[in-house]
């Protein structure tokens, strides 16, 4: 015999919202240059603005923009390939500096 009982469960509900957006058309060279700059950005991909730069990089990769590690990519022309930009987390008070 079947039996039913009312209960409460956790369920994730995704909400689709309309948000303001920008459409940008780039030449391949412009897209590769943007990619070269964006791969220099550090920070959390979930709790800092880096999540947006990461989303742009993923979009460029999906559009089959040449990988930044390939020969001749504008990334290889950056003067200081070891330095970069770093985002702090949203709400962070002081930047984090690693000591080596």
C-alpha positions as CSV (number, residue, x, y, z in Angstrom):
1,X,0.0,0.0,0.0
2,X,1.4,3.4,-0.9
3,X,1.9,6.0,1.7
4,X,2.5,9.8,1.3
5,X,3.8,12.3,3.8
6,X,4.2,16.0,3.4
7,X,7.7,17.3,4.0
8,X,10.1,20.2,3.2
9,X,13.2,19.7,1.0
10,X,16.0,22.1,-0.1
11,X,15.7,23.0,-3.8
12,X,17.9,25.4,-5.7
13,X,15.9,27.7,-7.8
14,X,17.6,29.6,-10.6
15,X,16.2,32.9,-11.5
16,X,16.6,34.5,-14.9
17,X,16.7,38.3,-14.8
18,X,17.2,40.9,-17.5
19,X,20.3,43.0,-16.8
20,X,22.0,45.8,-18.7
21,X,24.7,44.5,-21.0
22,X,27.2,45.7,-23.5
23,X,27.9,44.1,-26.9
24,X,31.5,44.5,-28.2
25,X,32.9,43.6,-31.6
26,X,36.6,43.1,-31.8
27,X,39.0,42.2,-34.5
28,X,41.0,39.0,-33.9
29,X,44.1,41.1,-33.1
30,X,42.1,43.2,-30.6
31,X,40.6,40.0,-29.0
32,X,44.1,38.5,-28.6
33,X,45.4,41.7,-27.1
34,X,42.5,41.8,-24.6
35,X,43.2,38.2,-23.7
36,X,46.9,39.0,-23.1
37,X,45.9,41.6,-20.6
38,X,43.2,39.6,-18.9
39,X,45.5,36.6,-18.2
40,X,47.6,38.9,-16.1
41,X,44.7,39.6,-13.6
42,X,44.8,37.7,-10.3
43,X,42.3,37.4,-7.5
44,X,39.4,35.1,-6.5
45,X,37.2,34.0,-9.4
46,X,34.2,33.9,-7.0
47,X,34.6,36.7,-4.5
48,X,36.4,39.5,-6.4
49,X,35.9,41.4,-9.7
50,X,38.3,38.8,-11.3
51,X,35.2,36.6,-11.8
52,X,34.3,39.1,-14.6
53,X,37.7,39.0,-16.3
54,X,37.5,35.2,-16.1
55,X,34.1,35.2,-17.7
56,X,35.5,37.3,-20.6
57,X,38.4,35.0,-21.0
58,X,36.1,32.0,-21.2
59,X,34.0,33.7,-23.8
60,X,37.1,34.5,-25.9
61,X,38.2,30.9,-25.7
62,X,34.7,29.7,-26.8
63,X,35.0,32.1,-29.7
64,X,38.2,30.2,-30.6
65,X,40.6,33.2,-30.0
66,X,44.1,31.9,-30.2
67,X,45.5,30.5,-26.9
68,X,47.6,33.1,-25.1
69,X,50.5,30.6,-24.7
70,X,50.8,30.1,-28.5
71,X,53.8,31.4,-30.4
72,X,53.4,35.0,-31.6
73,X,50.4,35.8,-29.3
74,X,50.5,39.4,-28.1
75,X,51.1,38.0,-24.6
76,X,54.7,37.2,-25.6
77,X,55.2,41.0,-26.3
78,X,54.4,42.1,-22.8
79,X,57.4,43.9,-21.3
80,X,57.1,42.4,-17.8
81,X,55.5,39.0,-18.1
82,X,56.0,38.3,-14.4
83,X,54.0,41.2,-12.9
84,X,50.3,41.6,-13.1
85,X,47.1,43.1,-11.6
86,X,45.4,41.7,-8.6
87,X,41.9,42.3,-7.4
88,X,41.1,42.1,-3.7
89,X,37.9,40.4,-2.6
90,X,34.7,42.5,-2.4
91,X,34.7,44.1,1.0
92,X,38.3,43.4,1.7
93,X,40.0,46.1,3.8
94,X,43.7,45.5,3.1
95,X,45.4,43.9,0.1
96,X,47.1,40.5,0.6
97,X,50.8,40.5,-0.2
98,X,52.6,37.1,-0.1
99,X,56.0,37.1,1.5
100,X,58.6,34.8,0.0
